[in-house]
Structures are given as structure tokens and as C-alpha cells.
């Protein structure tokens, strides 16, 4: 099993940026992340996929709009 520092070292730069914004801002939707990071939507989706695979973030349904999800850091 990888240590937390080893995991973050192996993350792509886009995933590190998304993780940093989520830590600072709290739960956000992918659209919020596009706007706050100036990354392309496809890049943000990939970063979230990687962060979910490493179990660094969790997806939470938006109960006011079930078409969207919030992402929150697990720590």
C-alpha cells in the first residue's frame, strides 16, 4: 500500500491542482472546479477520476440538482 506522500507525488499536476482547490474551498461541482482552476473541463474530469481512484476525494450527490455531484476531500 502506498503512503499518502507517495500517492500525491504520483498524481498528475492537474489532479494536484484540483485537490488543492477542494481542500481550500470545500465541496465543489466539476463546473465550479473548471472556473476556479482555469483547466479544461476534460482535464478536470480526468483529475477527479484519478482522485476518486486513489480515494482522495468522494462524490456526493447534489440533492437540489441530482444531475450534478459535489466532490469533497477525504482526510
Long-range contacts (C-beta under 8 A, 24 or more apart in sequence): 7-54, 7-56, 11-50, 11-51, 11-54, 12-46, 12-47, 12-50, 14-39, 14-43, 14-44, 14-46, 14-47, 15-46, 15-47, 15-50, 15-51, 17-47, 18-44, 18-47, 18-48, 18-51, 19-47, 19-51, 19-56, 19-57, 19-73, 22-57, 22-71, 22-72, 22-73, 23-73, 23-75, 26-72, 27-60, 27-70, 27-71, 27-72, 28-70, 28-71, 29-62, 29-68, 29-69, 29-70, 29-71, 30-68, 30-69, 30-71, 31-68, 33-71
